[in-house]
Amino acid sequence: MKRNKYSIILTGIVIFLMGCNDAKYDTVDSMVYIKESKTQAYIAQKVPIRSADLPVYFTPCAGQAVPEDVKVQVAINEAVLEAYNQRNGTDYVLLPQEGYEVENNTVTIKQGEQDAQGIKVTFKPMTEEMKKSGRNYALPVSIATEGSIKTLKGADMMVYIMDPLKTISVPVINRNNILEMQMRQDYALKEWAVEFRISIDKLGKEIGQWNNQALFAAFAPAGKTGEIYTRFGDTTIEGNRLQAKNQDSQMNTNMLFNTDTWYHLAFVNDGTKLITYINGVKDSEKAMKGIVTNLGKNKFTFGNPDERQYLVANVKVSELRFWTKAITPTQILNNMFNVNPGSDGLEAYWRLDEGEGNEFRDYTGHGNVCTSSGTTRWIKNIIADNKPDKDVENVE
């Protein structure tokens, strides 16, 4: 089948459901599945929704030439999406009907052949209402057959995840203007997660150079112990290496970072180990003691005003989130630029997209207060993408 040229960009990121096994290969030859699944069970594919219609193709196929015509029916199957959400801890909602078109609902794998005609799904630009809803949309498709030849369970379905492009405003944080939070309560956590996106304009390249440039930090209330502390550099590592501290231990990233480049960072403690993800991909991991992390409600900051801490850079920051549970790799990968404010375990969510002023809204509705300590400088009209500043700023 000849593919539309626009479908090339959909090679994208393939996300496997946590806990699911691959389809059984000893049954593939005698069954029908979605070719793009490559016989893997329960996969999802991101669709880059932009300002024009985007056609996507998927192909019902058999593991070998079929001995008779096989009729294949295509359906939008919300049960597939519910199962995906349950397995991955995600909360995607069904894409409204006005957001897509399916060209064929029924195709046939002809006798002696393996592939049916490709199914074309055209995704429409998102409406303003959809953009403002804060919801994450997905389209679950499935295939079913008539007759004796059955579908391969798990590989007969696919979830298309909408990945809309956003234009945002972001605040600039430095030693004269940090973020200070007043949380609704103290915390005693066996599990937690922190996410944010940043671009920083100055990093040391030598060991100890411009070390201890603080990012997100939270510390224990009086009389207790605990901390979550993230920073660039330390006295024993390069200034462009990221470090996370928790439970009297610290972990350094394998990656060295570039200046003036956007990154999504996620730090997850699942009760036994601390993991750092960069742009949705696991970078480093370290075993933890498994003790409780105590955090005081007035001990949360982003940045450090103390000149002794060498905060020499300007840091642009977006999508700051604090979770009281460990989040999954799928959640991290799929929600780098937006997350449902009602997600389970999401304690605080500051998009930091106000565009003006020194106060920042907590979208969870929990009332956690975030303000800047100085006068905030805002950078506007930035495309939300993990790329160098020059590729996402000042875009018309």
Phi, psi and chi 1 to 4 in degrees:
 res  aa     phi    psi   chi1   chi2   chi3   chi4
   1 MET       -  134.2  178.0 -174.2   69.0      -
   2 LYS   -80.0  126.8 -175.2  176.6 -178.9 -179.8
   3 ARG   -92.4  143.2  -64.7  -64.8  179.4   86.6
   4 ASN   -61.6  140.1 -174.1  -65.0      -      -
   5 LYS   -60.7  -27.7   63.8 -179.6 -179.8  179.9
   6 TYR   -72.6  -18.9  -64.8  105.3      -      -
   7 SER   -73.0  -12.0   67.5      -      -      -
   8 ILE   -61.3  -34.5  -64.0  173.6      -      -
   9 ILE   -72.4   -5.9   62.4  176.7      -      -
  10 LEU   -90.6   10.6  -68.2  170.0      -      -
  11 THR   -58.3  -33.3   52.1      -      -      -
  12 GLY    39.7 -152.8      -      -      -      -
  13 ILE  -111.9  124.8  -56.6  170.7      -      -
  14 VAL   -95.9  127.4  175.9      -      -      -
  15 ILE  -114.2  124.0  -50.6  135.7      -      -
  16 PHE   -95.5  136.7  -67.1   88.4      -      -
  17 LEU   -63.4  133.9  -80.5  170.2      -      -
  18 MET   -65.4  133.6  -61.8  -61.2  -66.8      -
  19 GLY    85.6   -3.2      -      -      -      -
  20 CYS   -93.9  146.0  -71.0      -      -      -
  21 ASN   -97.3  157.6  -63.9  -39.7      -      -
  22 ASP   -62.5  153.3  -65.6   -9.7      -      -
  23 ALA   -60.7  149.7      -      -      -      -
  24 LYS   -73.3  120.1  -66.2 -178.5  179.4  179.5
  25 TYR   -69.9  -23.4  -75.6   92.1      -      -
  26 ASP   -73.2   -9.2   58.1   -4.8      -      -
  27 THR  -108.2   -4.6   63.5      -      -      -
  28 VAL   -59.7  -45.1  168.4      -      -      -
  29 ASP   -59.5  -28.5  -73.0  -11.3      -      -
  30 SER  -102.0   12.3   60.0      -      -      -
  31 MET  -133.2  169.5  -53.9 -171.9   86.4      -
  32 VAL  -111.4  140.6  172.3      -      -      -
  33 TYR  -151.4  175.1   54.1   93.9      -      -
  34 ILE   -82.9  120.6  -66.1  175.2      -      -
  35 LYS   -57.6  -39.8 -168.6  172.4 -172.7  176.6
  36 GLU   -67.9  -13.4  -73.3   71.1   16.4      -
  37 SER   -75.2  -18.4   75.0      -      -      -
  38 LYS    55.1   34.5  -61.1 -179.7 -180.0  177.7
  39 THR    65.6   11.1   72.3      -      -      -
  40 GLN   -81.3  145.8  -59.6  -71.2  -23.6      -
  41 ALA   -84.3  134.2      -      -      -      -
  42 TYR    54.4   69.6  -56.0   97.5      -      -
  43 ILE  -107.3  165.3   72.9  166.2      -      -
  44 ALA  -133.0  155.9      -      -      -      -
  45 GLN  -139.2  132.4 -172.4  176.4   65.2      -
  46 LYS   -78.1  141.8  -76.8 -164.6  172.7 -176.8
  47 VAL  -118.2  115.0  179.7      -      -      -
  48 PRO   -76.0   92.2   27.3  -32.6      -      -
  49 ILE   -75.0  124.9  -58.8  -62.1      -      -
  50 ARG  -127.4 -144.7  -59.8  -61.3 -176.8 -104.8
  51 SER   -96.3    5.8   58.7      -      -      -
  52 ALA  -135.9  159.9      -      -      -      -
  53 ASP   -57.3  142.4  -71.2   -2.7      -      -
  54 LEU  -127.7  113.4 -178.6   66.2      -      -
  55 PRO   -84.4  138.0   28.8  -31.1      -      -
  56 VAL  -127.9  142.0  178.8      -      -      -
  57 TYR  -120.6  140.8  -66.4   85.2      -      -
  58 PHE  -136.1  154.3   68.3   91.1      -      -
  59 THR  -125.8  115.2  -50.5      -      -      -
  60 PRO   -67.1  134.1  -20.2   33.0      -      -
  61 CYS  -147.6  164.5   73.4      -      -      -
  62 ALA  -112.1  158.2      -      -      -      -
  63 GLY   -69.7  -18.8      -      -      -      -
  64 GLN  -154.5  168.8   61.1 -174.8    4.2      -
  65 ALA   -55.5  132.2      -      -      -      -
  66 VAL   -83.6  146.1  -63.4      -      -      -
  67 PRO   -79.5   -9.2   27.9  -34.8      -      -
  68 GLU  -154.3  163.8   59.4 -172.2   26.4      -
  69 ASP   -59.2  136.7  -75.1   -1.2      -      -
  70 VAL  -122.3  115.6  178.4      -      -      -
  71 LYS   -83.8  130.6 -175.6  176.8  -71.0 -173.2
  72 VAL  -118.6  126.2 -178.1      -      -      -
  73 GLN  -104.2  138.2  -64.9  179.1  -30.4      -
  74 VAL  -107.2  137.6  177.8      -      -      -
  75 ALA  -139.2  150.1      -      -      -      -
  76 ILE   -88.6  113.2  -56.4  -56.6      -      -
  77 ASN  -116.5  100.2 -167.4  -26.4      -      -
  78 GLU   -66.4  -25.2 -168.1  166.4    7.2      -
  79 ALA   -63.8  -32.8      -      -      -      -
  80 VAL   -62.4  -42.4  169.0      -      -      -
  81 LEU   -67.2  -39.5 -176.1   58.4      -      -
  82 GLU   -62.1  -41.6  -68.7  173.1   -2.5      -
  83 ALA   -65.8  -40.5      -      -      -      -
  84 TYR   -61.0  -47.0 -177.3   90.3      -      -
  85 ASN   -60.5  -43.5  -77.3  -26.5      -      -
  86 GLN   -64.6  -39.9 -176.0  176.3    6.4      -
  87 ARG   -74.8  -28.1  -69.2  173.5 -178.7  -88.5
  88 ASN  -110.1   -3.3  -70.8  -84.2      -      -
  89 GLY    71.2   20.9      -      -      -      -
  90 THR   -96.5  173.6   52.0      -      -      -
  91 ASP  -140.7   46.7   49.8   12.8      -      -
  92 TYR   -67.2  146.4  -67.4  108.4      -      -
  93 VAL  -113.3  155.7  -62.3      -      -      -
  94 LEU   -64.9  128.9 -175.9   65.6      -      -
  95 LEU   -60.1  128.0 -177.3   67.6      -      -
  96 PRO   -59.2  154.9  -23.1   33.7      -      -
  97 GLN   -60.8  -30.2 -168.6  168.3   -3.4      -
  98 GLU   -72.3   -6.4   61.5  -93.1   25.5      -
  99 GLY   -90.1   -1.7      -      -      -      -
 100 TYR  -159.6  163.9   66.4   92.9      -      -
 101 GLU  -137.5  137.8  -68.9 -179.6   -3.6      -
 102 VAL  -108.9  124.3  180.0      -      -      -
 103 GLU   -72.9  -44.7 -171.9  173.8   76.5      -
 104 ASN  -128.5  134.6  -61.0  -43.8      -      -
 105 ASN   -97.2  -17.9  -69.2  -40.1      -      -
 106 THR  -138.9  131.9  -56.6      -      -      -
 107 VAL  -135.6  170.5  -66.7      -      -      -
 108 THR  -131.4  132.9  -59.7      -      -      -
 109 ILE   -88.6  113.2  -55.5  175.3      -      -
 110 LYS   -77.4  152.2  -65.7 -178.5  179.0 -179.6
 111 GLN   -50.7  131.7 -179.2 -179.1    8.4      -
 112 GLY    84.4   -1.2      -      -      -      -
 113 GLU  -117.7  170.1  -62.9 -176.4    4.0      -
 114 GLN  -112.2  -32.3  -73.1 -176.6 -107.0      -
 115 ASP  -106.8  140.9  -69.2   -1.5      -      -
 116 ALA   -87.7  175.6      -      -      -      -
 117 GLN   -63.9  142.1  176.7 -175.2   -5.3      -
 118 GLY   -65.0  141.7      -      -      -      -
 119 ILE   -90.6  125.8  -54.3  -62.4      -      -
 120 LYS   -99.1  124.3  179.4 -178.4  178.2 -178.9
 121 VAL  -116.8  122.5 -177.6      -      -      -
 122 THR  -103.1  120.5  -58.8      -      -      -
 123 PHE   -94.7  134.1  -69.4   94.4      -      -
 124 LYS   -94.4  156.4  -55.3  -69.7 -174.9  177.7
 125 PRO   -58.6  147.5  -23.7   34.5      -      -
 126 MET   -74.3  141.7  -64.5 -178.2   71.8      -
 127 THR   -74.4  162.5   64.9      -      -      -
 128 GLU   -61.9  -36.4  -72.2  -58.0  -45.9      -
 129 GLU   -62.3  -41.3 -178.6  179.8   -3.2      -
 130 MET   -66.9  -40.3  -68.3  167.3   65.8      -
 131 LYS   -62.4  -38.5  -68.2  177.4 -178.0  177.3
 132 LYS   -84.3  -10.2  -67.0  177.4 -179.2  178.3
 133 SER   -69.7  -23.8   70.3      -      -      -
 134 GLY    78.8    1.2      -      -      -      -
 135 ARG   -85.7  155.1  -64.5  177.3  175.1  177.7
 136 ASN  -108.6  125.0  -65.8  -47.5      -      -
 137 TYR  -103.4  150.7  -66.7   95.9      -      -
 138 ALA  -149.9  156.8      -      -      -      -
 139 LEU  -123.0  112.3 -173.4   70.7      -      -
 140 PRO   -93.3  125.5   30.1  -28.5      -      -
 141 VAL  -117.2  150.6  -60.2      -      -      -
 142 SER  -144.8  160.0   65.1      -      -      -
 143 ILE  -123.8  150.8   58.6  172.8      -      -
 144 ALA  -139.6  152.0      -      -      -      -
 145 THR  -117.4  160.1   57.4      -      -      -
 146 GLU  -109.3  147.5  -62.7  179.0    3.3      -
 147 GLY    96.4 -160.5      -      -      -      -
 148 SER   -81.9  -20.4   60.0      -      -      -
 149 ILE   -88.6  118.6  -60.6  179.1      -      -
 150 LYS   -98.3  170.5  -55.0  -58.8 -177.8 -178.9
 151 THR   -89.6  157.6   59.9      -      -      -
 152 LEU   -86.1  110.9 -175.5   61.2      -      -
 153 LYS   -56.0  132.4 -174.0  176.7  179.8 -179.7
 154 GLY    92.6  -40.5      -      -      -      -
 155 ALA   -91.5    5.5      -      -      -      -
 156 ASP  -101.0   20.0   56.9   -2.1      -      -
 157 MET  -149.2  158.9   57.6 -171.9   67.6      -
 158 MET  -155.4  145.6  179.7  175.9  -71.8      -
 159 VAL  -113.1  120.1  176.1      -      -      -
 160 TYR   -94.7  121.1  -70.0  105.5      -      -
 161 ILE  -102.5  125.6  -62.9  170.6      -      -
 162 MET   -73.6  130.1  -55.1  -56.5   98.7      -
 163 ASP  -124.0   76.4 -175.0   22.7      -      -
 164 PRO   -74.2  148.4   28.5  -34.3      -      -
 165 LEU   -83.2  132.1 -171.2   66.8      -      -
 166 LYS  -116.6  145.0  -66.1  174.5   58.6 -179.6
 167 THR  -110.8  125.9  -58.4      -      -      -
 168 ILE  -128.8  169.3   59.3  173.6      -      -
 169 SER  -113.2  149.0  -61.0      -      -      -
 170 VAL  -138.5  146.7  -61.3      -      -      -
 171 PRO   -83.5  157.3   31.5  -34.3      -      -
 172 VAL  -106.7  126.4  177.8      -      -      -
 173 ILE  -109.3  136.3  -55.1  -55.6      -      -
 174 ASN  -152.8 -171.6   51.4   41.9      -      -
 175 ARG   -66.5  -17.9   66.4  169.5   52.9  152.0
 176 ASN   -95.0   -4.9  -61.6  -47.3      -      -
 177 ASN  -155.2   88.2 -174.8   53.9      -      -
 178 ILE  -104.0  171.8   71.1  167.3      -      -
 179 LEU   -97.6  134.0  -58.8 -178.4      -      -
 180 GLU  -124.8  132.4  -61.0  174.4  -30.7      -
 181 MET  -115.4  143.5  -63.8   80.5  158.1      -
 182 GLN  -118.0  104.0  -65.1  -67.6  -37.7      -
 183 MET   -82.4  164.0  -52.7  -61.3  -74.9      -
 184 ARG   -76.4  -13.8   62.8  173.5  176.4  166.0
 185 GLN  -164.2  169.2   62.6 -172.6   33.9      -
 186 ASP   -80.4  164.6  -68.8  -17.7      -      -
 187 TYR  -133.9  143.3  -56.9   92.1      -      -
 188 ALA  -132.2  102.1      -      -      -      -
 189 LEU  -121.6  131.6  -56.5  173.0      -      -
 190 LYS   -85.5  -30.1  -81.4  -71.7 -172.0   71.8
 191 GLU  -126.8  150.3  -62.3 -178.1    0.7      -
 192 TRP  -164.6  166.8   56.5  -94.8      -      -
 193 ALA  -151.3  148.1      -      -      -      -
 194 VAL  -133.1  135.8  171.4      -      -      -
 195 GLU  -132.8  148.7  -63.4  178.5  -85.4      -
 196 PHE  -167.5  162.3   49.6   86.2      -      -
 197 ARG  -112.9  139.3  -63.6 -177.3   64.0 -117.5
 198 ILE  -141.7  157.1   60.5  161.8      -      -
 199 SER  -137.0  126.5  172.7      -      -      -
 200 ILE  -118.8  141.9 -173.9  168.8      -      -
 201 ASP   -98.6   -3.2   69.8   -3.4      -      -
 202 LYS  -150.8  125.7 -172.9  174.2  -71.0 -172.5
 203 LEU  -139.7  140.9  -69.5  168.6      -      -
 204 GLY   -76.1  151.7      -      -      -      -
 205 LYS  -110.0  -14.5  -66.3 -174.5  178.0 -178.9
 206 GLU   -97.2  161.1  -54.2  -63.3  -31.4      -
 207 ILE   -62.9  126.2  -68.1  177.1      -      -
 208 GLY    83.0   -8.6      -      -      -      -
 209 GLN   -74.2  125.4 -176.8 -177.2   21.5      -
 210 TRP    48.9   46.9  -64.1  -30.3      -      -
 211 ASN   -79.5  163.2   75.5   86.9      -      -
 212 ASN    65.8   41.3 -154.9   12.5      -      -
 213 GLN   -82.2  101.3  -65.2 -156.3   79.1      -
 214 ALA   -72.6  141.2      -      -      -      -
 215 LEU  -113.9 -122.1  -57.7  172.6      -      -
 216 PHE   -72.1  139.0  176.0   87.3      -      -
 217 ALA  -147.6  143.9      -      -      -      -
 218 ALA  -147.6  139.1      -      -      -      -
 219 PHE  -129.4  166.9  -60.4   97.0      -      -
 220 ALA   -73.7  152.7      -      -      -      -
 221 PRO   -71.6  169.4   26.7  -33.3      -      -
 222 ALA   -56.7  134.7      -      -      -      -
 223 GLY    87.4   -1.6      -      -      -      -
 224 LYS  -128.1  170.8  -63.7 -175.0  177.9 -179.0
 225 THR  -120.5  147.7   59.3      -      -      -
 226 GLY   154.1  149.8      -      -      -      -
 227 GLU  -164.6  151.0   69.0  170.5  -19.3      -
 228 ILE  -127.6  117.7  -59.0  171.5      -      -
 229 TYR  -137.5  124.1 -172.7   51.1      -      -
 230 THR  -122.6  140.4   61.8      -      -      -
 231 ARG  -160.4  161.5   62.9 -176.4  176.6 -175.1
 232 PHE   -96.0  126.1  -83.1  112.7      -      -
 233 GLY    82.7  154.9      -      -      -      -
 234 ASP  -155.4  175.0 -165.5    3.6      -      -
 235 THR   -66.3  -20.9   55.3      -      -      -
 236 THR  -108.8    0.6   58.2      -      -      -
 237 ILE  -132.4  168.3   61.9  172.8      -      -
 238 GLU   -67.8  154.1  -55.5   90.9  -27.0      -
 239 GLY   -70.6  -14.4      -      -      -      -
 240 ASN  -106.1   21.4   57.7  -11.0      -      -
 241 ARG  -109.1  138.3 -166.2 -179.0  -60.8  -83.2
 242 LEU   -89.6  143.5 -172.8   63.5      -      -
 243 GLN  -132.0  141.0 -176.3  179.4   88.0      -
 244 ALA  -122.6  136.8      -      -      -      -
 245 LYS  -119.4  135.9  -61.2  179.6   67.7  177.8
 246 ASN  -165.9  143.7 -177.6 -131.8      -      -
 247 GLN    51.3   48.6  -63.0 -175.1    7.3      -
 248 ASP    60.5   24.4  -59.3  -38.8      -      -
 249 SER  -136.9  164.0 -174.1      -      -      -
 250 GLN  -142.0  150.5   56.8 -166.0   38.6      -
 251 MET  -134.5  134.0  178.1  177.2   64.7      -
 252 ASN  -104.6  146.3  -54.9  -37.9      -      -
 253 THR   -75.0  155.1   59.7      -      -      -
 254 ASN   -75.1  -33.9  -65.0  -51.0      -      -
 255 MET   -75.3  141.9  177.2 -177.9  -73.5      -
 256 LEU  -100.6  137.4  -65.1  172.9      -      -
 257 PHE   -97.9  153.4  -71.3   75.5      -      -
 258 ASN   -98.8  151.6  -63.9  -39.1      -      -
 259 THR   -77.8  162.2   57.1      -      -      -
 260 ASP    52.0   41.4  -59.5  -45.8      -      -
 261 THR  -140.3  136.1  -60.2      -      -      -
 262 TRP   -83.0  136.8  -80.1   95.4      -      -
 263 TYR  -134.0  144.5  -62.1   93.6      -      -
 264 HIS   -97.8  128.4  175.9  -86.1      -      -
 265 LEU  -120.0  136.7  -55.7  175.4      -      -
 266 ALA  -135.8  134.4      -      -      -      -
 267 PHE  -121.4  124.4  -52.8   88.2      -      -
 268 VAL  -130.6  125.8 -179.2      -      -      -
 269 ASN  -109.7  114.1 -171.9  -36.9      -      -
 270 ASP   -95.8   13.3   65.5    3.9      -      -
 271 GLY   102.2  -21.6      -      -      -      -
 272 THR  -126.5  -23.0   61.9      -      -      -
 273 LYS  -149.6  155.3   56.3 -174.1  177.2  -62.7
 274 LEU  -106.1  129.5  177.9   62.3      -      -
 275 ILE  -126.5  137.1  -52.3  171.1      -      -
 276 THR  -109.7  130.9  -60.4      -      -      -
 277 TYR  -114.9  137.7  -62.9   83.3      -      -
 278 ILE  -122.5  120.7  -58.2  171.9      -      -
 279 ASN    52.3   40.3  -66.1  -18.4      -      -
 280 GLY    83.2    1.9      -      -      -      -
 281 VAL  -117.4  133.6  178.3      -      -      -
 282 LYS   -64.3  127.9 -176.6  167.7   74.3  171.7
 283 ASP  -104.0  -42.0  171.9  -89.2      -      -
 284 SER  -153.8  160.0   44.8      -      -      -
 285 GLU  -152.4  143.7  176.2 -178.9  -47.7      -
 286 LYS  -148.1  137.6 -173.0  169.8 -173.7  177.0
 287 ALA   -66.5  141.2      -      -      -      -
 288 MET  -114.6  168.7  -69.4  -77.0  108.2      -
 289 LYS   -74.4  -20.2  -63.7  178.0  179.6  179.0
 290 GLY    80.6   17.1      -      -      -      -
 291 ILE   -89.4  170.8   60.5  177.1      -      -
 292 VAL   -75.9  137.7  168.8      -      -      -
 293 THR   -99.4  113.6  -63.8      -      -      -
 294 ASN   -93.0  132.7  -66.2  -66.9      -      -
 295 LEU  -134.2  132.0  -56.0  172.3      -      -
 296 GLY   -86.1  144.5      -      -      -      -
 297 LYS   -65.2  -22.3   62.4 -177.5  179.6 -179.7
 298 ASN  -111.2   26.2   60.4  -12.6      -      -
 299 LYS  -118.1   24.8  -61.4  -72.4 -171.5  177.3
 300 PHE  -106.6  131.3  -75.0   64.5      -      -
 301 THR  -145.5  166.1   60.8      -      -      -
 302 PHE  -134.2  114.7 -167.3  100.2      -      -
 303 GLY   100.3  170.4      -      -      -      -
 304 ASN  -144.3  119.3 -165.4  -36.7      -      -
 305 PRO   -80.4   -9.5   32.0  -35.8      -      -
 306 ASP   -73.1  116.6 -169.9  -21.3      -      -
 307 GLU   -60.9  -24.2  -68.6 -173.6    5.7      -
 308 ARG   -68.6  -15.2  -67.2  173.4  -62.2  174.9
 309 GLN   -90.3    3.8  -57.6  -58.0  -45.6      -
 310 TYR    61.6   35.6  -48.9  112.6      -      -
 311 LEU   -77.6   88.9 -176.1   59.6      -      -
 312 VAL   -94.7  -12.6  -61.3      -      -      -
 313 ALA   -96.7  163.2      -      -      -      -
 314 ASN   -99.3  131.3  -66.6  -59.3      -      -
 315 VAL  -120.3  120.3 -176.6      -      -      -
 316 LYS   -88.2  134.3  -72.4  170.8  -78.6 -165.8
 317 VAL  -136.3  145.8   58.6      -      -      -
 318 SER  -150.2  159.2  176.4      -      -      -
 319 GLU    52.7   56.7  -67.7  -69.1  -44.5      -
 320 LEU   -87.3  123.6  177.5   56.9      -      -
 321 ARG  -135.8  142.1  -50.6  165.2 -167.6  164.6
 322 PHE  -126.1  123.8  172.1   61.5      -      -
 323 TRP  -113.4  145.6  -58.7   74.9      -      -
 324 THR  -100.6   25.0   54.5      -      -      -
 325 LYS  -149.6  164.0   59.6  177.3  -74.4 -173.8
 326 ALA   -78.5  133.9      -      -      -      -
 327 ILE  -101.6  158.3   53.1  177.3      -      -
 328 THR   -87.5  160.3   68.1      -      -      -
 329 PRO   -56.7  -36.1  -27.0   36.2      -      -
 330 THR   -65.7  -43.5  -59.9      -      -      -
 331 GLN   -58.9  -43.5  -74.2  177.1  -66.8      -
 332 ILE   -64.0  -48.6  -65.6  167.5      -      -
 333 LEU   -64.7  -38.6 -173.5   62.3      -      -
 334 ASN   -83.8  -19.4  -70.0   -2.9      -      -
 335 ASN  -120.5   30.9  -61.0  -34.8      -      -
 336 MET   -63.9  -30.8  -71.7 -171.7  -73.7      -
 337 PHE  -111.0   -2.5  -52.6  105.5      -      -
 338 ASN  -172.4  147.8 -171.8   50.6      -      -
 339 VAL  -146.7  150.4   70.9      -      -      -
 340 ASN   -66.3  121.3 -172.9  -28.9      -      -
 341 PRO   -61.0  -21.0  -22.4   33.9      -      -
 342 GLY   -91.2   11.3      -      -      -      -
 343 SER   -59.6  140.2  -61.3      -      -      -
 344 ASP   -60.0  127.3  179.7   44.9      -      -
 345 GLY    87.0   -4.7      -      -      -      -
 346 LEU   -81.1  104.3 -176.9   57.0      -      -
 347 GLU   -84.1  -38.3  173.1   63.9   15.0      -
 348 ALA  -145.6  137.8      -      -      -      -
 349 TYR  -142.9  104.9  176.1   25.5      -      -
 350 TRP  -107.4  110.1  -61.2  -75.0      -      -
 351 ARG   -69.1  -27.4  -70.4  179.0  178.4  163.7
 352 LEU    58.7   46.5  -53.3  177.4      -      -
 353 ASP  -125.1   22.8 -168.6   22.0      -      -
 354 GLU   -65.3  -35.8  -77.5   74.8    5.2      -
 355 GLY    88.0  -11.9      -      -      -      -
 356 GLU  -162.1  160.8   60.3 -177.5    8.8      -
 357 GLY    83.9 -175.7      -      -      -      -
 358 ASN  -123.8   13.8  -58.3  -52.4      -      -
 359 GLU  -121.2  144.5  -61.8  180.0   -0.8      -
 360 PHE  -130.5  132.1  -50.3   93.2      -      -
 361 ARG   -79.8  135.8  175.2 -175.2  171.5 -173.9
 362 ASP   -89.1  110.2  174.7   11.8      -      -
 363 TYR   -76.0   -9.0  -82.0   79.9      -      -
 364 THR   -72.1  -19.7   65.2      -      -      -
 365 GLY    83.2    6.1      -      -      -      -
 366 HIS   -81.6   -9.5  -66.4  158.4      -      -
 367 GLY    79.1   18.3      -      -      -      -
 368 ASN   -70.7  126.1  -61.8  -59.8      -      -
 369 VAL   -92.5  134.6  175.6      -      -      -
 370 CYS  -132.9  124.3  178.8      -      -      -
 371 THR  -134.6  160.3   57.6      -      -      -
 372 SER   -96.3  150.1   55.0      -      -      -
 373 SER   -82.5  -16.5   61.6      -      -      -
 374 GLY  -126.9 -151.5      -      -      -      -
 375 THR   -96.9  119.5  -59.8      -      -      -
 376 THR   -80.6  131.7  -58.2      -      -      -
 377 ARG   -95.0  132.4  178.4  166.1   66.4   93.0
 378 TRP  -109.7  140.0  -71.7   87.8      -      -
 379 ILE  -108.5  124.3  -51.9  -64.5      -      -
 380 LYS  -111.3  165.9  -59.9 -176.7  178.2 -177.8
 381 ASN    57.3   53.2  -62.4  -41.0      -      -
 382 ILE  -106.4  130.6  -62.5  176.4      -      -
 383 ILE   -74.4  128.4  -65.8  174.5      -      -
 384 ALA   -76.5   94.7      -      -      -      -
 385 ASP  -154.4  153.3 -152.4  -11.0      -      -
 386 ASN   -88.7   77.8  -62.7  -36.0      -      -
 387 LYS  -141.2  169.9  -66.1 -179.0  178.3 -179.9
 388 PRO   -59.6  150.9  -26.1   35.4      -      -
 389 ASP   -52.3  -40.1  -71.8   -7.8      -      -
 390 LYS   -62.7  -21.6   62.9 -178.5  179.3   60.3
 391 ASP   -92.4  -11.1  -65.5  -27.8      -      -
 392 VAL  -126.0  -11.0  -62.2      -      -      -
 393 GLU  -100.4  154.2  -68.1 -170.1    7.5      -
 394 ASN    56.7   38.2  -58.7  -45.0      -      -
 395 VAL   -93.4  127.9  177.7      -      -      -
 396 GLU   -72.8      -  -63.0  -64.2  -27.6      -
